[in-house]
Amino acid sequence: MAAAAAAPKSQFAARGSSGLWVCSLPDASRDDSIRDEARECKSLVYSADGSHLAWSTKEGIKVVRTADRQVLQSLAFPRTYAIALSPKGTYLAAWEYYSTQKGVSAGEPNLHVWNVNTGDCVARYVQKKFDNWQPLWSIDEQLCCRLVTGEAHFFNGGAPDGSPVHKLRLDNLAGCSLSPSTGPYFLATHQAGSKGGPAFIRLYRYPGFESVIASRSIFKCDKVKFVWNQQGTAMLGVTSVEVDTTGSSYYGEQGLQFLDTTGANCMVTLSKKGPIYSADWHPNGREFCVVHGLMPAKATLFNSKCDPVFDFGSGPRNQVLYNSHGTVICLSGFGNLPGHMEFWNREKLQLVSKCQALDTTSFQWCPDGEHFLTATTAPRLRIGNGYCVWHYSGRELLKWDVPNATDELWEVQCQPVAAGTFRAKPVIAVQASVSQESKTKPAAYRPPSARGSATSSKLQLHEKETPHVIGVAATAAAAASTTDSKPLSKSAQKNKRRREGKKPDEPAAVTSTTAGGLTQAQRDAVAMATCLTAPPMSAATASADAGENEKKARAVRKKLQQIEKLKAQQAEGKKLESNQLEKLKGEAELLRQLEELSVGS
């Protein structure tokens, strides 16, 4: 018989005050073939395919091929502040602080790009600011993009050398992002607002920059974080301003925009006001999950049309991450939160395990989709530094702490692997941490004025929201419920009648109880009879509808008056802002709405 294929392996790299080292996963055993004892390891990075590992120290930069642990390059670049590898590890970029010598107006180039295979420096640039310093590569390394003041420069072949083959110049260009696809390539851009005008997030197809595929205009937008799905077909833009003018949030104001390569775009509507902490795409690219809202934060699952599908309830959380197979979703809360972690079965939308990792500053799924890595790192916390390897059932498999109280752990990174390297396994059953809650919980504090009262047991600091299906999925679930369910209580029946807009003595109530067992034709006949025998609309109801139409008509007339003023200003030669021009385009629609309201009243 042929020998069984060796199980795939992965690793993680760590750097701290004692240097750099590499450990295997999930047993976290040290790999001594990759070790650097330099006490000032400034940064480390894996290539996107995990084939190369690079790190920088005071002596320079080293690049290692992870398959055979061979050192490919040792570059003398001691002042390095940040490094980046291209997706396949072919190119290495390094940035150092820009400086000038006394008496010399121009400084030396501080951004360098090397070919890892040959060791040649293929490009050198002056990049004064750290923002947007990193060159952007496509996944296949056939395209490279570099952001220059007000322009995006594109290079074929992966090396950003020579003259760019294409340029995209935009007013107030503040950032851009390449889609993680092998072609066609798409570029997302952020144009900052100016003189009271809106900011723009736009999507282009390379190299046809003449037309915009999708565009969103946002007034409250200083920064944009681009979150692409793995297929490069859709993107989320997390917009933010540093100052919340309402004063309700320390984190400023955030918004979530959706754009895809078919031209669809919209603002993602969130059910709770507050910050947007985290957003992550399912590996299949057809859904995403968002953690949002004031604490306790909510987590909501959306489909590709931005319709909410499932609400995970509220809790102390600020991060969401799918595992590599998309079978398990982790909702966690770190930083200034107590480190609670919830693991959900994505297929069944069922909570399977819960655990806690106190003082955690970093969480990463391991490539096998079963294990994950947590770490406590400096400078966020300078005591109790170390890392742990867990199984998502809640079992802590290994814990490592820095050997000396004065030592520090600065960073931990899991090695990426190619899709399909690890086989997806069935999701585990619900664990005891979920099915058996602790019976001995400390009593909650009650103020003296509330002690001994009937309502004292119901006092809560925050309103607890439970997980539930929402949107179209909720309608389908309600329709699939069995007819022999438990009878509703009086309060539940009252709420149901209020939602359906029916009175207790209406004949429709009989229809709902007798509909079971009837054919479709019979149900249609009963519905028609109910409609014909229903009491006519009262004069008060008709008067209320007319008043509502009049209110809407006044709002439309007000908008039309504003458009007339803008037309007059335009006729006088005044230059209108882009949002004012958009308002002029909506005149025909407003006139149509006014005509409909006039007929309806």
Backbone torsions as a table, in degrees:
resi	resn	phi	psi	omega
1	MET	NA	145.0	179.1
2	ALA	-70.7	146.8	-180.0
3	ALA	-65.8	143.2	179.4
4	ALA	-66.3	142.3	-179.9
5	ALA	-64.4	140.7	-179.6
6	ALA	-66.0	141.6	179.6
7	ALA	-67.5	139.3	178.8
8	PRO	-63.0	149.8	-178.7
9	LYS	-125.5	157.2	174.5
10	SER	-142.7	175.8	-174.6
11	GLN	-148.8	172.2	169.5
12	PHE	-139.1	151.7	179.4
13	ALA	-112.9	146.3	-179.8
14	ALA	-135.4	144.9	174.7
15	ARG	-132.0	147.1	-179.4
16	GLY	-163.2	-162.5	-177.7
17	SER	-68.8	-14.9	177.7
18	SER	-100.5	10.1	176.1
19	GLY	111.6	-151.2	-179.0
20	LEU	-122.3	141.0	175.6
21	TRP	-147.5	163.4	-177.2
22	VAL	-126.9	139.5	179.0
23	CYS	-127.7	150.4	176.6
24	SER	-83.5	161.4	178.9
25	LEU	-120.7	144.2	3.9
26	PRO	-95.8	4.1	-174.6
27	ASP	-81.6	-10.2	177.2
28	ALA	60.0	30.4	175.6
29	SER	-76.5	141.5	-176.3
30	ARG	-69.3	140.9	173.6
31	ASP	-108.7	99.2	-173.8
32	ASP	-72.6	-8.3	179.5
33	SER	-73.6	-17.7	174.7
34	ILE	-122.1	102.8	-176.0
35	ARG	-153.0	135.5	176.1
36	ASP	-137.9	117.6	-175.4
37	GLU	-91.3	10.4	176.7
38	ALA	-61.9	129.7	-172.3
39	ARG	-78.7	-6.0	178.8
40	GLU	-125.3	68.7	174.6
41	CYS	-82.5	109.4	-168.8
42	LYS	-81.7	-34.6	-176.6
43	SER	-160.0	157.9	174.6
44	LEU	-144.9	153.4	-178.5
45	VAL	-158.1	140.7	170.5
46	TYR	-98.1	152.5	169.2
47	SER	-72.2	160.2	-175.0
48	ALA	-61.1	-29.2	178.1
49	ASP	-92.8	0.6	177.3
50	GLY	76.5	7.5	-175.7
51	SER	-79.5	-20.7	-177.5
52	HIS	-133.6	148.5	175.4
53	LEU	-128.2	132.2	179.3
54	ALA	-129.9	147.1	174.4
55	TRP	-149.0	158.9	-177.4
56	SER	-125.4	144.8	177.5
57	THR	-134.7	-173.6	177.1
58	LYS	-65.6	-25.0	-179.4
59	GLU	-82.5	-29.5	-178.6
60	GLY	155.7	-153.9	-175.6
61	ILE	-120.1	138.9	174.9
62	LYS	-122.0	142.7	177.1
63	VAL	-125.6	128.4	-176.8
64	VAL	-122.2	139.6	171.4
65	ARG	-85.6	121.7	-170.8
66	THR	-71.5	-24.4	-177.0
67	ALA	-64.8	-46.1	-177.9
68	ASP	-118.3	7.5	177.8
69	ARG	62.5	21.7	-178.5
70	GLN	-82.4	133.6	176.4
71	VAL	-78.5	114.7	-176.7
72	LEU	-86.0	-39.0	-177.8
73	GLN	-144.8	144.1	170.0
74	SER	-129.2	105.3	-172.4
75	LEU	-106.1	132.6	178.6
76	ALA	-81.4	92.0	-179.8
77	PHE	-142.5	71.5	-166.5
78	PRO	-70.0	-22.6	-174.6
79	ARG	-93.1	18.6	-176.7
80	THR	-60.7	135.0	175.0
81	TYR	-106.6	-37.8	-179.3
82	ALA	-147.3	148.6	179.5
83	ILE	-132.7	159.8	178.1
84	ALA	-151.2	143.6	176.2
85	LEU	-110.9	144.9	173.7
86	SER	-68.2	162.2	-172.8
87	PRO	-53.5	-35.6	179.7
88	LYS	-100.7	5.0	178.0
89	GLY	78.4	16.2	-179.0
90	THR	-77.0	-33.5	-176.6
91	TYR	-124.2	146.3	177.1
92	LEU	-122.5	128.7	177.1
93	ALA	-113.5	140.0	179.8
94	ALA	-137.3	140.0	-178.9
95	TRP	-123.9	136.1	173.5
96	GLU	-127.2	162.7	-179.3
97	TYR	-62.0	138.3	179.7
98	TYR	-77.1	137.0	-179.8
99	SER	-147.6	156.1	177.2
100	THR	-125.6	153.5	177.5
101	GLN	-91.4	154.3	-178.7
102	LYS	-61.9	127.6	179.9
103	GLY	87.2	-1.9	179.2
104	VAL	-116.5	125.1	-175.5
105	SER	-73.2	-39.5	-176.6
106	ALA	-105.7	138.0	178.0
107	GLY	-90.1	175.2	178.5
108	GLU	-78.6	154.2	176.0
109	PRO	-57.3	136.8	-177.4
110	ASN	-115.7	1.6	174.8
111	LEU	-117.6	119.5	-177.6
112	HIS	-121.8	145.6	176.4
113	VAL	-128.7	127.0	-179.6
114	TRP	-115.9	151.7	167.4
115	ASN	-85.5	118.4	-173.8
116	VAL	-66.5	-33.7	-176.8
117	ASN	-71.3	-37.6	-176.9
118	THR	-102.6	-22.4	-176.5
119	GLY	82.3	4.5	-179.3
120	ASP	-80.3	141.7	174.2
121	CYS	-83.3	110.9	-173.7
122	VAL	-92.5	-15.0	-179.2
123	ALA	-157.9	143.8	177.0
124	ARG	-140.3	129.4	-177.4
125	TYR	-136.1	159.4	168.3
126	VAL	-92.9	116.1	179.6
127	GLN	-128.6	91.3	-171.4
128	LYS	-68.3	-40.3	-176.6
129	LYS	-96.0	147.0	179.1
130	PHE	-75.5	-28.5	179.0
131	ASP	-59.7	131.5	177.7
132	ASN	58.1	32.5	-178.6
133	TRP	-74.3	-29.2	-168.6
134	GLN	-77.9	128.6	172.3
135	PRO	-63.1	148.2	-179.6
136	LEU	-107.2	129.3	178.6
137	TRP	-115.8	147.8	168.9
138	SER	-73.1	161.8	-176.4
139	ILE	-59.5	-35.2	-179.7
140	ASP	-88.9	3.2	178.3
141	GLU	61.8	19.9	177.0
142	GLN	-85.9	-11.8	-178.2
143	LEU	-138.1	136.9	177.2
144	CYS	-128.0	138.9	-179.7
145	CYS	-126.6	137.3	177.8
146	ARG	-132.0	131.0	-178.4
147	LEU	-88.2	119.2	175.1
148	VAL	-113.1	166.2	-175.7
149	THR	-51.8	110.2	177.2
150	GLY	73.8	2.7	-176.9
151	GLU	-140.8	152.5	170.5
152	ALA	-114.7	120.7	-178.5
153	HIS	-101.7	137.7	-175.8
154	PHE	-120.4	138.6	-178.2
155	PHE	-128.9	136.4	175.7
156	ASN	-87.0	150.9	176.3
157	GLY	89.5	-6.1	175.5
158	GLY	95.0	-27.2	-178.9
159	ALA	-92.1	122.7	-179.5
160	PRO	-80.6	56.8	-178.0
161	ASP	-114.9	161.9	178.7
162	GLY	70.4	-158.9	-178.8
163	SER	-86.7	141.2	178.9
164	PRO	-67.4	145.9	179.7
165	VAL	-81.2	-23.4	177.7
166	HIS	-144.9	151.3	175.9
167	LYS	-133.8	142.6	173.4
168	LEU	-123.3	114.0	-179.9
169	ARG	-107.7	125.7	179.6
170	LEU	-134.6	146.4	176.7
171	ASP	-67.4	134.3	175.6
172	ASN	56.1	37.9	178.3
173	LEU	-66.9	116.6	-174.7
174	ALA	-109.1	-15.8	-179.0
175	GLY	-176.7	159.8	177.7
176	CYS	-153.6	165.8	-178.8
177	SER	-152.3	133.5	177.0
178	LEU	-87.9	142.2	177.9
179	SER	-70.0	144.3	179.1
180	PRO	-81.8	58.7	-177.5
181	SER	-126.1	160.6	-179.7
182	THR	-93.9	8.3	179.0
183	GLY	123.7	137.2	-2.1
184	PRO	-67.3	157.4	-178.1
185	TYR	-97.0	143.7	178.5
186	PHE	-126.3	148.6	-178.5
187	LEU	-125.0	127.7	173.9
188	ALA	-102.6	135.4	-177.3
189	THR	-126.6	154.6	174.6
190	HIS	-124.5	119.6	175.2
191	GLN	-108.5	120.1	-177.9
192	ALA	-69.8	148.3	177.5
193	GLY	-74.8	156.4	179.4
194	SER	-146.3	145.9	177.1
195	LYS	53.0	43.5	177.8
196	GLY	80.6	-0.4	180.0
197	GLY	-83.6	168.6	-178.6
198	PRO	-79.5	160.3	168.8
199	ALA	-87.6	162.3	-176.9
200	PHE	-131.0	139.0	166.8
201	ILE	-114.1	122.8	-175.3
202	ARG	-131.2	154.2	-178.3
203	LEU	-121.8	127.1	180.0
204	TYR	-122.4	155.1	171.5
205	ARG	-103.7	127.9	-179.9
206	TYR	-78.3	137.3	-2.8
207	PRO	-98.8	15.9	-177.1
208	GLY	-82.4	77.7	-176.5
209	PHE	-83.5	1.1	-178.6
210	GLU	-68.2	-32.1	-178.3
211	SER	-118.2	145.9	179.2
212	VAL	-95.7	129.4	179.7
213	ILE	-74.8	-47.4	-179.4
214	ALA	-147.8	150.7	-176.8
215	SER	-149.2	142.2	173.3
216	ARG	-131.5	136.2	175.9
217	SER	-109.2	131.9	-175.6
218	ILE	-134.7	133.0	-179.5
219	PHE	-84.8	-36.8	-179.6
220	LYS	-100.2	86.7	-174.4
221	CYS	-156.9	104.3	172.4
222	ASP	-98.8	-35.7	-178.3
223	LYS	-134.6	155.4	177.2
224	VAL	-134.5	130.6	171.9
225	LYS	-105.0	119.2	-177.9
226	PHE	-88.8	127.6	178.4
227	VAL	-124.4	101.5	-179.8
228	TRP	-88.4	151.1	166.6
229	ASN	-77.6	165.1	-173.0
230	GLN	-65.3	-25.4	-178.8
231	GLN	-83.0	-11.1	-179.3
232	GLY	71.6	25.0	-178.3
233	THR	-104.5	-13.4	-179.1
234	ALA	-149.9	155.0	-174.2
235	MET	-144.4	143.0	171.0
236	LEU	-106.8	134.9	175.3
237	GLY	-112.2	110.9	177.9
238	VAL	-89.0	105.2	-177.0
239	THR	-92.7	151.3	-178.6
240	SER	-154.2	149.8	168.2
241	VAL	-123.0	146.1	-172.9
242	GLU	-73.2	-24.9	-175.7
243	VAL	-117.9	127.3	174.3
244	ASP	-89.7	111.0	-175.4
245	THR	-65.0	-23.4	178.8
246	THR	-80.5	-15.6	-180.0
247	GLY	76.0	11.7	-176.8
248	SER	-87.6	-13.4	-176.3
249	SER	-137.9	134.6	175.2
250	TYR	-70.0	-25.4	-173.6
251	TYR	-87.3	6.0	-175.4
252	GLY	82.9	-154.6	179.3
253	GLU	-121.8	139.5	179.5
254	GLN	-126.1	157.1	175.3
255	GLY	-144.1	164.0	-177.9
256	LEU	-129.9	121.4	-179.3
257	GLN	-114.5	146.3	-179.7
258	PHE	-121.4	131.7	175.0
259	LEU	-139.8	141.5	174.5
260	ASP	-133.0	170.9	-171.5
261	THR	-75.9	-6.3	174.1
262	THR	-87.7	-6.9	-178.9
263	GLY	104.8	-9.9	178.8
264	ALA	-67.8	140.5	178.4
265	ASN	-157.2	148.7	178.9
266	CYS	-169.1	167.0	170.0
267	MET	-90.6	129.9	179.8
268	VAL	-77.0	119.0	-178.1
269	THR	-83.4	123.4	-179.4
270	LEU	-107.0	144.0	-171.3
271	SER	-84.0	-8.1	-178.4
272	LYS	-134.4	132.5	-179.3
273	LYS	-74.1	149.4	178.1
274	GLY	135.0	-171.4	-177.1
275	PRO	-66.2	158.3	170.2
276	ILE	-106.0	109.1	-172.1
277	TYR	-84.8	-40.2	-172.1
278	SER	-158.7	148.0	174.5
279	ALA	-144.5	137.2	-177.6
280	ASP	-144.5	142.6	179.8
281	TRP	-92.2	145.2	168.3
282	HIS	-65.4	145.2	179.3
283	PRO	-55.4	-26.1	178.6
284	ASN	-79.4	-7.4	175.3
285	GLY	75.9	11.0	-175.9
286	ARG	-108.7	4.0	176.7
287	GLU	-158.0	162.0	176.7
288	PHE	-147.8	160.2	-178.3
289	CYS	-126.0	142.2	-176.1
290	VAL	-130.4	135.7	171.6
291	VAL	-104.5	124.4	-170.1
292	HIS	-153.5	164.5	173.0
293	GLY	96.8	158.6	176.4
294	LEU	-62.6	151.2	-177.8
295	MET	-64.8	139.2	-2.4
296	PRO	-72.5	128.6	-171.8
297	ALA	-74.7	155.5	176.5
298	LYS	-101.5	154.8	173.6
299	ALA	-125.4	128.2	-175.1
300	THR	-129.3	138.3	178.4
301	LEU	-99.4	131.2	-179.3
302	PHE	-120.6	149.2	172.7
303	ASN	-88.5	-175.2	-175.5
304	SER	-70.3	-11.9	175.9
305	LYS	-95.8	8.5	-179.5
306	CYS	66.5	24.6	173.0
307	ASP	-89.5	132.8	177.5
308	PRO	-67.3	136.3	-176.7
309	VAL	-112.5	-40.9	-176.3
310	PHE	-148.6	139.7	177.1
311	ASP	-109.7	119.6	-178.8
312	PHE	-80.8	6.7	-178.9
313	GLY	81.9	-170.7	-177.5
314	SER	-111.3	156.5	-180.0
315	GLY	178.6	173.6	179.1
316	PRO	-78.8	85.3	-174.6
317	ARG	-143.9	151.9	177.8
318	ASN	-146.6	18.3	-179.5
319	GLN	-152.3	142.5	173.0
320	VAL	-134.0	135.3	179.0
321	LEU	-146.3	130.1	170.5
322	TYR	-80.6	149.8	169.8
323	ASN	-76.5	175.4	-170.5
324	SER	-64.4	-23.0	-179.6
325	HIS	-97.5	-9.2	-178.3
326	GLY	76.0	14.9	-178.5
327	THR	-90.0	-22.3	-177.2
328	VAL	-131.2	136.4	176.0
329	ILE	-111.9	131.0	176.6
330	CYS	-106.8	124.7	172.6
331	LEU	-111.0	123.2	-173.6
332	SER	-140.7	163.9	178.8
333	GLY	-136.7	109.6	-177.4
334	PHE	-122.4	-171.4	-177.2
335	GLY	78.7	-114.3	178.2
336	ASN	-90.1	12.5	176.5
337	LEU	-104.1	162.5	-170.2
338	PRO	-76.2	2.1	174.0
339	GLY	85.7	26.4	176.5
340	HIS	-74.0	141.8	179.1
341	MET	-129.4	133.8	176.2
342	GLU	-120.2	136.9	-179.8
343	PHE	-120.9	122.6	-173.4
344	TRP	-113.5	137.6	170.7
345	ASN	-73.5	114.7	-175.2
346	ARG	-66.3	-39.4	-176.6
347	GLU	-66.0	-45.0	-177.1
348	LYS	-93.7	-7.7	-175.3
349	LEU	50.5	53.5	-175.2
350	GLN	-128.8	134.5	177.4
351	LEU	-72.9	122.6	-176.1
352	VAL	-107.1	-25.9	179.5
353	SER	-159.7	158.1	177.2
354	LYS	-140.8	143.8	174.7
355	CYS	-156.1	178.3	-175.8
356	GLN	-140.0	136.9	176.4
357	ALA	-128.6	96.9	-176.5
358	LEU	-66.1	147.1	174.0
359	ASP	60.9	23.4	180.0
360	THR	-77.7	136.3	176.8
361	THR	-114.7	-10.6	-176.7
362	SER	-145.1	136.0	176.6
363	PHE	-133.5	133.4	176.8
364	GLN	-144.8	135.7	170.8
365	TRP	-72.5	140.4	171.4
366	CYS	-78.3	156.0	-175.0
367	PRO	-61.5	-22.0	-178.1
368	ASP	-75.7	-9.6	178.5
369	GLY	77.5	0.7	179.7
370	GLU	-108.2	-37.3	-175.0
371	HIS	-108.1	160.6	175.5
372	PHE	-144.3	162.0	-173.2
373	LEU	-121.9	126.1	173.6
374	THR	-116.6	152.6	-177.8
375	ALA	-147.3	150.1	171.0
376	THR	-113.3	113.7	-170.8
377	THR	-124.0	157.0	172.8
378	ALA	-91.7	154.2	6.7
379	PRO	-87.6	2.1	179.5
380	ARG	-58.0	-45.3	174.0
381	LEU	-136.7	128.9	-176.7
382	ARG	-101.4	1.9	174.8
383	ILE	-125.4	153.3	179.3
384	GLY	68.5	28.5	-179.4
385	ASN	-70.7	144.4	178.9
386	GLY	165.3	-176.8	178.9
387	TYR	-138.8	159.2	179.8
388	CYS	-134.1	145.1	172.7
389	VAL	-110.7	128.2	-175.3
390	TRP	-124.2	160.2	162.9
391	HIS	-102.2	147.3	-173.7
392	TYR	-70.3	-3.2	170.7
393	SER	-71.2	-11.7	-179.4
394	GLY	107.2	-1.8	-179.7
395	ARG	-81.1	131.0	175.3
396	GLU	-89.2	113.6	-174.6
397	LEU	-85.9	-35.4	-176.9
398	LEU	-154.8	141.7	177.7
399	LYS	-133.1	130.2	178.2
400	TRP	-127.1	129.9	176.7
401	ASP	-116.1	150.7	177.1
402	VAL	-58.3	138.9	-172.7
403	PRO	-66.6	-32.2	-177.6
404	ASN	-118.9	150.1	-178.0
405	ALA	-63.5	-25.0	-178.8
406	THR	-86.9	-11.6	-179.9
407	ASP	-77.1	156.3	-179.7
408	GLU	-134.4	149.1	171.5
409	LEU	-109.7	127.6	-172.7
410	TRP	-103.7	-34.9	-174.6
411	GLU	-160.5	145.8	174.4
412	VAL	-135.0	133.9	179.9
413	GLN	-136.8	130.8	174.2
414	CYS	-80.6	144.6	177.7
415	GLN	-74.5	125.3	173.8
416	PRO	-69.3	154.1	175.8
417	VAL	-133.6	161.9	179.5
418	ALA	-68.1	147.9	178.4
419	ALA	-60.6	137.5	-179.4
420	GLY	91.0	-2.5	179.6
421	THR	-64.9	-41.8	179.0
422	PHE	-108.8	140.6	-179.6
423	ARG	-83.8	138.4	178.2
424	ALA	-72.3	136.8	179.0
425	LYS	-111.1	156.1	178.8
426	PRO	-58.6	145.4	178.8
427	VAL	-71.3	141.2	-176.8
428	ILE	-67.6	164.4	177.0
429	ALA	-75.6	167.7	179.9
430	VAL	-61.4	130.2	-176.4
431	GLN	-87.8	165.7	-178.8
432	ALA	-63.8	-25.9	179.5
433	SER	-62.6	-21.2	178.7
434	VAL	-101.6	-46.0	-174.3
435	SER	-74.5	-25.2	-179.3
436	GLN	-124.5	90.5	177.1
437	GLU	-70.5	154.0	-179.2
438	SER	-60.8	133.0	-178.5
439	LYS	-83.9	-24.3	-176.8
440	THR	-107.4	85.2	177.2
441	LYS	-101.1	140.3	177.7
442	PRO	-64.5	142.2	-179.3
443	ALA	-66.0	140.3	178.8
444	ALA	-71.8	148.2	179.4
445	TYR	-70.1	133.8	175.2
446	ARG	-119.1	133.8	175.9
447	PRO	-64.2	152.7	-177.3
448	PRO	-54.5	-34.7	-177.5
449	SER	-69.2	-19.2	-176.8
450	ALA	-102.5	-5.8	-178.0
451	ARG	-73.9	138.8	177.0
452	GLY	82.1	-4.6	180.0
453	SER	-88.4	164.7	-178.2
454	ALA	-68.3	-26.3	-176.5
455	THR	-95.5	1.6	-175.1
456	SER	-64.3	-32.3	-179.6
457	SER	-73.7	-12.8	-176.6
458	LYS	-100.9	-1.9	-178.1
459	LEU	-70.4	133.0	178.0
460	GLN	-137.4	142.0	176.6
461	LEU	-69.2	-40.8	178.2
462	HIS	-128.7	148.5	176.8
463	GLU	-76.0	123.2	-178.3
464	LYS	-85.1	124.7	177.7
465	GLU	-106.8	132.3	-177.2
466	THR	-94.1	155.6	178.5
467	PRO	-64.0	143.5	178.9
468	HIS	-162.6	155.5	176.8
469	VAL	-78.2	141.5	-178.8
470	ILE	-134.2	170.1	175.3
471	GLY	69.4	-144.5	-177.7
472	VAL	-63.0	-36.2	-179.7
473	ALA	-63.9	-35.6	178.5
474	ALA	-65.5	-40.5	178.0
475	THR	-62.4	-42.1	179.3
476	ALA	-66.1	-39.5	-180.0
477	ALA	-65.9	-39.0	178.6
478	ALA	-66.4	-38.4	179.7
479	ALA	-67.8	-29.3	-178.2
480	ALA	-85.3	-3.3	-178.7
481	SER	-68.1	147.8	-176.7
482	THR	-75.5	153.2	-178.1
483	THR	-79.4	-16.2	-179.2
484	ASP	-96.8	32.9	178.5
485	SER	-73.2	170.8	-177.8
486	LYS	-64.2	145.0	179.0
487	PRO	-64.4	145.0	-178.6
488	LEU	-75.8	149.3	175.1
489	SER	-72.9	169.7	-178.7
490	LYS	-60.9	-42.7	-180.0
491	SER	-66.6	-37.7	178.8
492	ALA	-66.9	-40.3	176.7
493	GLN	-63.2	-38.7	178.7
494	LYS	-63.9	-43.3	178.4
495	ASN	-65.2	-37.4	179.6
496	LYS	-65.1	-42.9	179.0
497	ARG	-64.1	-35.9	179.5
498	ARG	-65.8	-41.3	179.1
499	ARG	-66.0	-38.7	-177.5
500	GLU	-84.6	-8.7	178.2
501	GLY	69.7	33.9	-177.8
502	LYS	-115.0	156.6	174.5
503	LYS	-97.5	158.1	-176.8
504	PRO	-59.5	-31.8	-175.1
505	ASP	-97.3	13.0	179.8
506	GLU	-74.9	143.5	-179.7
507	PRO	-65.8	-15.9	179.2
508	ALA	-62.6	-27.1	178.8
509	ALA	-62.7	-35.4	178.0
510	VAL	-67.3	-38.4	-179.4
511	THR	-59.1	-42.9	-176.7
512	SER	-65.9	-28.4	-178.6
513	THR	-86.5	-21.6	-177.0
514	THR	-104.6	1.6	-175.8
515	ALA	-70.6	-27.6	-178.9
516	GLY	-63.2	131.6	177.8
517	GLY	90.8	-5.8	179.1
518	LEU	-89.5	153.3	174.8
519	THR	-75.6	169.7	-179.7
520	GLN	-63.4	-40.4	179.6
521	ALA	-63.6	-40.4	178.7
522	GLN	-65.4	-41.7	178.8
523	ARG	-63.5	-38.1	177.6
524	ASP	-64.2	-39.9	179.6
525	ALA	-65.2	-41.7	178.5
526	VAL	-63.6	-41.1	179.5
527	ALA	-64.0	-40.3	179.0
528	MET	-65.4	-41.5	178.7
529	ALA	-64.0	-39.8	178.4
530	THR	-61.8	-41.6	-179.7
531	CYS	-64.8	-40.4	-177.0
532	LEU	-72.6	-33.1	-178.3
533	THR	-90.0	-2.7	-179.6
534	ALA	-67.4	144.0	179.9
535	PRO	-64.6	146.1	179.9
536	PRO	-65.5	158.7	179.9
537	MET	-64.7	133.6	-179.2
538	SER	-71.1	160.1	179.3
539	ALA	-63.8	-32.9	-179.8
540	ALA	-66.3	-40.4	179.3
541	THR	-65.4	-43.2	179.0
542	ALA	-62.5	-39.4	178.7
543	SER	-64.9	-38.3	179.5
544	ALA	-65.5	-40.6	178.6
545	ASP	-64.1	-40.6	178.6
546	ALA	-63.7	-40.0	178.0
547	GLY	-64.3	-37.5	178.8
548	GLU	-66.1	-40.6	177.9
549	ASN	-63.7	-39.4	179.4
550	GLU	-65.0	-38.3	178.6
551	LYS	-63.5	-43.4	178.6
552	LYS	-65.8	-37.9	-180.0
553	ALA	-64.4	-39.0	178.0
554	ARG	-62.7	-39.6	179.2
555	ALA	-64.0	-40.2	179.7
556	VAL	-67.4	-41.3	178.6
557	ARG	-61.8	-37.2	178.8
558	LYS	-62.7	-41.7	178.4
559	LYS	-66.1	-37.9	178.4
560	LEU	-65.9	-36.7	175.7
561	GLN	-62.6	-40.2	177.2
562	GLN	-62.8	-39.3	179.1
563	ILE	-65.2	-39.9	178.0
564	GLU	-61.1	-39.9	177.8
565	LYS	-64.5	-40.5	178.7
566	LEU	-65.1	-37.4	177.0
567	LYS	-62.3	-41.7	179.1
568	ALA	-63.6	-41.4	177.9
569	GLN	-64.3	-38.7	179.2
570	GLN	-66.9	-37.0	178.4
571	ALA	-67.0	-29.6	178.2
572	GLU	-78.3	-3.7	177.2
573	GLY	97.7	5.8	-180.0
574	LYS	-76.1	137.7	179.6
575	LYS	-82.7	124.7	-178.1
576	LEU	-91.0	151.3	175.7
577	GLU	-73.1	164.7	-177.0
578	SER	-63.1	-38.5	179.5
579	ASN	-68.9	-29.8	176.5
580	GLN	-70.8	-36.7	176.6
581	LEU	-65.7	-37.2	176.8
582	GLU	-63.4	-35.5	180.0
583	LYS	-65.7	-36.2	178.6
584	LEU	-64.3	-35.0	-178.7
585	LYS	-66.9	-20.7	-177.7
586	GLY	-88.9	9.5	-176.9
587	GLU	-64.2	-43.2	-178.0
588	ALA	-61.6	-41.7	179.0
589	GLU	-64.3	-40.3	179.0
590	LEU	-64.4	-39.9	177.8
591	LEU	-63.5	-38.4	178.1
592	ARG	-65.1	-41.6	178.4
593	GLN	-63.5	-40.6	-179.3
594	LEU	-64.4	-38.1	179.2
595	GLU	-65.2	-42.1	179.3
596	GLU	-64.4	-41.1	-179.8
597	LEU	-67.1	-34.7	179.3
598	SER	-67.1	-40.1	178.6
599	VAL	-67.7	-40.7	-177.7
600	GLY	-67.8	-26.9	-178.7
601	SER	-86.0	NA	NA
